[in-house]
Amino acid sequence: HGDEQWIAFLDSDNAYLPTMAEHSLARARECPEADIVCFGQTIFRDHGVSDDFLAWLKGEEIPSFHGNIFHDVLSAAVALDPNTAIIRREALDAVGGLDDSINAYECWELHIRLAQRSSYACVPEPLVKYRVHGEQITGNAEPYAEGLLRLLNKHRELFRETKGTDAWQGALTRLWGHILHVPGLRAFRFAARALALAPTSPPMLASRF
């Protein structure tokens, strides 16, 4: 809008609602200090997707945050998805865009960098339809374990130096949750890399290794 440029990311199997641009840009005009405007999503599923998997996605997530949310982003206390935000091009260029080497967690990693320097606003309604189907990456633990390992190695000092949060321990717990669902010997390889990152293993390991 105006002379400003905004970037939006949309996976090929999802779809924006007709009001996405109108409502998100209106919020951007109301909050000119914000570089990122987030909005909610509504989930629809194909046949064959289980109720348990749908519950794991937490259904519709409507954002309610505003301003500097760096600590919430680092501790994953807010739900951020590449499909549920518009980002000012200048802010995106300043942090170098998406890191394609961090598969499955590239959005969280991008927002970790954005939130250190940018302010957020939100539209408290769903503006994108998120399609759940049997072939998507969300149901596969291995790329999530790989992506989170790379993210934590990249930002380990940032996690450890951040005061007043348990972001580092929370991220490690999430990592081990992924590893415990990786099949066969590949799980042991991931476990060795995780222990090299953080030598203290969580109690949940006793059930698998």
C-alpha positions in Angstrom: 0.0 0.0 0.0 1.3 3.5 -0.8 5.0 3.3 -1.7 5.6 0.4 0.7 6.0 -3.2 -0.4 4.8 -6.2 1.6 5.7 -9.8 1.1 3.4 -12.8 1.7 4.3 -16.5 1.5 1.7 -19.1 0.6 2.2 -22.8 0.2 0.8 -24.3 -3.0 -1.8 -26.4 -1.1 -3.2 -23.5 1.0 -5.4 -20.6 0.0 -6.0 -17.0 1.2 -9.5 -15.9 2.1 -10.8 -13.1 -0.2 -10.3 -10.5 2.6 -6.7 -11.3 3.4 -5.1 -8.3 1.6 -7.7 -5.8 2.5 -7.8 -6.7 6.2 -4.0 -7.2 6.7 -3.1 -4.0 4.9 -5.7 -2.1 6.8 -4.1 -3.3 10.0 -0.7 -2.2 8.7 -2.0 1.3 8.1 -3.4 1.4 11.7 0.0 0.3 13.1 2.7 2.0 10.9 5.4 1.0 13.3 4.8 -2.7 12.6 7.0 -4.5 10.1 5.0 -7.8 10.4 1.2 -8.2 10.4 0.1 -11.7 11.4 -3.4 -13.2 11.1 -5.2 -16.5 11.9 -5.8 -19.6 9.9 -8.7 -22.0 9.5 -7.9 -25.7 8.9 -9.6 -28.0 6.4 -8.6 -31.6 5.9 -8.6 -34.2 3.2 -10.1 -37.7 3.7 -7.9 -40.0 5.7 -6.4 -37.4 8.0 -6.9 -38.6 11.6 -8.6 -36.6 14.4 -5.4 -37.0 16.5 -3.3 -35.4 13.8 -5.8 -32.6 13.4 -5.8 -32.0 17.2 -1.9 -31.8 17.1 -2.2 -28.9 14.8 -4.4 -27.1 17.4 -7.1 -26.2 15.0 -7.7 -22.5 14.3 -5.1 -20.3 15.9 -6.0 -16.6 16.2 -3.2 -14.2 17.1 -3.5 -11.6 19.8 0.0 -10.2 20.2 1.3 -6.7 19.4 4.6 -4.8 19.5 7.9 -6.3 20.6 7.4 -10.1 20.9 11.0 -11.3 20.7 10.9 -13.4 23.9 7.6 -15.0 22.9 9.0 -15.8 19.5 12.1 -17.3 20.9 10.2 -19.5 23.3 7.7 -20.5 20.6 4.9 -19.0 22.8 3.2 -17.5 19.7 2.2 -19.5 16.7 3.9 -18.2 13.5 3.5 -19.8 10.1 4.8 -18.6 6.8 1.2 -18.5 5.5 -0.1 -16.3 8.3 1.7 -13.0 7.9 2.7 -10.2 5.6 6.2 -8.8 6.1 7.5 -5.4 5.0 10.0 -6.0 2.2 12.6 -3.6 3.8 12.5 -5.7 7.1 12.7 -9.0 5.2 15.7 -7.8 3.2 17.4 -6.5 6.3 17.6 -10.0 7.8 18.4 -11.8 4.6 15.1 -13.6 4.0 14.4 -17.2 4.6 17.2 -19.6 5.4 16.5 -22.5 3.0 19.0 -24.8 4.9 16.6 -25.0 7.8 13.9 -27.1 6.4 10.6 -27.4 8.4 11.6 -24.7 10.9 12.5 -22.0 8.4 9.6 -19.8 9.5 10.4 -19.9 13.2 14.1 -19.2 12.4 13.1 -16.2 10.2 10.9 -14.7 12.9 13.7 -15.1 15.5 15.7 -12.8 13.3 12.9 -10.5 12.5 11.6 -10.2 16.1 15.0 -8.9 17.3 14.5 -5.7 15.3 10.9 -5.5 14.2 7.5 -4.7 15.8 4.4 -6.9 15.2 0.7 -6.3 14.8 -2.1 -8.8 14.2 -5.5 -9.2 12.7 -7.5 -11.3 15.1 -9.3 -13.4 12.5 -8.5 -16.3 10.1 -7.4 -15.0 6.7 -5.9 -18.2 5.3 -7.2 -21.7 4.7 -4.6 -24.3 5.8 -5.0 -27.7 4.0 -4.1 -30.9 5.9 -3.4 -33.9 3.8 -1.5 -37.2 4.2 1.6 -36.3 2.1 2.7 -33.1 3.7 5.9 -32.7 5.8 4.0 -32.0 9.0 3.5 -35.7 9.6 7.1 -36.7 9.3 9.4 -36.3 12.3 12.7 -36.6 10.5 12.8 -33.3 8.6 11.6 -31.5 11.8 14.4 -33.0 13.8 16.9 -32.0 11.2 15.5 -28.5 10.8 15.4 -27.8 14.6 18.9 -29.1 15.1 20.2 -26.7 12.5 18.2 -23.8 14.0 19.5 -24.5 17.5 23.1 -24.7 16.3 22.7 -21.4 14.4 21.2 -19.6 17.4 22.5 -21.5 20.4 24.1 -18.4 22.0 21.0 -16.3 21.4 18.9 -18.9 23.2 21.4 -19.3 26.1 22.0 -15.6 26.6 18.3 -14.6 26.7 17.3 -14.0 30.3 14.0 -14.6 31.9 12.9 -17.4 29.6 13.2 -21.2 29.4 13.4 -21.0 25.6 16.5 -23.1 25.3 15.2 -26.0 27.4 11.8 -25.8 25.7 13.4 -26.1 22.3 15.5 -29.0 23.4 12.5 -30.8 24.7 10.8 -30.2 21.4 13.8 -31.6 19.5 13.9 -34.8 21.6 10.1 -35.2 20.9 10.9 -35.2 17.2 13.8 -37.6 17.6 11.8 -40.1 19.6 9.5 -40.4 16.5 12.3 -40.9 14.0 12.4 -44.6 12.9 15.3 -47.1 13.2 19.0 -46.3 13.4 18.4 -42.7 12.1 17.0 -41.9 15.5 20.4 -42.8 17.1 22.2 -40.5 14.7 19.9 -37.6 15.6 20.4 -38.4 19.3 24.2 -38.2 19.0 23.9 -34.8 17.3 21.5 -33.6 19.9 23.8 -34.7 22.8 26.7 -32.9 21.1 24.6 -29.8 21.1 23.4 -30.2 24.7 25.1 -33.1 26.6 22.4 -33.4 29.3 19.7 -35.8 28.0 16.1 -35.5 29.0 14.3 -38.2 31.1 12.1 -39.2 28.1 15.2 -40.9 26.6 14.9 -43.9 28.9 11.8 -45.1 27.0 13.7 -45.4 23.7 17.5 -45.5 24.0 
